[in-house]
Every structure is written in C-alpha cells, then in structure tokens.
Amino acid sequence: MRTTTLTCTVLAVCLVLSAGLSKAYCDEVWRAEFEDACARTTDVMTLSANELQALIERCERLQKVIGQQEETVRRVYLKRLQMCKNLYVYILEAKSNEKQQK
C-alpha cells in the first residue's frame, strides 16, 4: 500500500513538472521565433518581396500564439510584433509601388 502511494505521488510530481517544462519549452519556442522574425528589421531594405511576404505571414502566425499568453507578456510582445509587421508591410508596398512606376 505504501509503495503504491509513493508511486502515485512520484507520478503526480512528474506530471506536474512535465507540464511546467512543456509550457516553458513552448514559451522559448515562440520567443525564439519572435526574435528571429523581428531581427530582420535591420536589413529590411535588402529583402526580396517573397522574403518580406514570408516574414509578414510569420508575424501573423506569431500573433495567434502571443495572443494566448498572459496579459503583460501579450501586450508587450504583440505591440513589438505589430511594429515589425507594419515595417515589413510598408517596405513591401513601397517596393511594389516602385516596381509599378518603372
């Protein structure tokens, strides 16, 4: 009986820890994706239209993930992500207009 109780306790602790680790891992994944997507703002003028479109799509996917985070994290990262996305959209439109004028 005591062994069964101990086993159940150990399993419960492992389950709780694994849930915490999964959440921590997921947090790291979206943050790494966020950093990678927004890191391209420094060389935005050298990107092709396809690269810009891919970055815009990444930002849109990230918005959904970040929208599920706690309020403070959500507000900060959504604002930063929106600024990155807006820059990519602006440059894509500018390049498109430039191409049409030629």
C-alpha positions as CSV (number, residue, x, y, z in Angstrom):
1,M,0.0,0.0,0.0
2,R,2.8,2.4,0.9
3,T,4.6,1.6,-2.3
4,T,1.5,2.3,-4.3
5,T,1.0,5.7,-2.6
6,L,4.7,6.6,-3.1
7,T,4.5,5.6,-6.8
8,C,1.3,7.7,-7.3
9,T,3.0,10.6,-5.6
10,V,6.1,10.4,-7.7
11,L,4.0,10.1,-10.9
12,A,1.9,13.1,-9.9
13,V,5.0,15.2,-9.3
14,C,6.5,14.1,-12.6
15,L,3.2,15.0,-14.4
16,V,3.2,18.5,-12.8
17,L,6.9,19.0,-13.6
18,S,6.5,17.9,-17.2
19,A,3.5,20.2,-17.7
20,G,5.7,23.1,-16.4
21,L,8.6,22.1,-18.7
22,S,6.3,21.8,-21.7
23,K,5.0,25.4,-21.1
24,A,8.5,26.7,-20.6
25,Y,9.6,25.0,-23.8
26,C,6.7,26.4,-25.7
27,D,7.5,29.9,-24.3
28,E,11.0,29.5,-25.5
29,V,9.9,28.4,-29.0
30,W,7.6,31.3,-29.7
31,R,10.1,33.8,-28.2
32,A,12.9,32.4,-30.4
33,E,10.5,32.7,-33.4
34,F,9.6,36.2,-32.4
35,E,13.3,37.2,-32.1
36,D,14.1,35.7,-35.4
37,A,11.2,37.3,-37.2
38,C,11.9,40.8,-35.8
39,A,15.6,40.6,-36.1
40,R,15.2,41.1,-39.9
41,T,14.1,44.7,-39.5
42,T,17.7,45.9,-39.6
43,D,18.2,44.6,-43.1
44,V,14.7,45.0,-44.4
45,M,15.7,47.0,-47.5
46,T,17.8,44.1,-48.8
47,L,14.9,41.6,-48.6
48,S,13.0,40.4,-51.6
49,A,9.3,40.7,-51.9
50,N,8.9,36.9,-51.3
51,E,11.1,37.2,-48.1
52,L,9.0,40.1,-46.9
53,Q,5.8,38.2,-47.5
54,A,7.1,35.2,-45.7
55,L,8.0,37.4,-42.7
56,I,4.6,39.0,-42.7
57,E,3.0,35.6,-42.6
58,R,5.3,34.5,-39.7
59,C,4.2,37.6,-37.8
60,E,0.6,36.7,-38.4
61,R,1.1,33.2,-37.1
62,L,3.0,34.6,-34.1
63,Q,0.2,37.0,-33.3
64,K,-2.1,34.0,-32.6
65,V,0.4,32.3,-30.3
66,I,1.3,35.5,-28.4
67,G,-2.4,36.3,-28.0
68,Q,-2.7,33.2,-25.8
69,Q,0.0,34.4,-23.3
70,E,-0.6,36.2,-20.0
71,E,-1.7,39.8,-20.3
72,T,1.5,41.6,-19.6
73,V,3.5,39.4,-22.0
74,R,0.8,39.6,-24.6
75,R,0.5,43.4,-24.5
76,V,4.3,44.0,-24.8
77,Y,5.1,41.3,-27.4
78,L,2.0,42.0,-29.6
79,K,2.9,45.7,-29.7
80,R,6.5,44.9,-30.7
81,L,5.4,42.3,-33.2
82,Q,2.9,44.7,-34.8
83,M,5.6,47.3,-35.3
84,C,7.8,44.7,-37.0
85,K,4.9,43.5,-39.2
86,N,4.0,47.1,-40.1
87,L,7.5,47.8,-41.2
88,Y,7.6,44.7,-43.4
89,V,4.2,45.6,-44.9
90,Y,5.3,49.2,-45.6
91,I,8.5,48.1,-47.3
92,L,6.7,45.5,-49.3
93,E,4.2,48.1,-50.5
94,A,7.0,50.6,-51.3
95,K,8.9,48.1,-53.3
96,S,5.7,47.1,-55.1
97,N,4.9,50.8,-56.0
98,E,8.5,51.3,-57.1
99,K,8.3,48.3,-59.4
100,Q,5.0,49.6,-60.9
101,Q,6.4,53.0,-61.6
102,K,9.3,51.6,-63.7
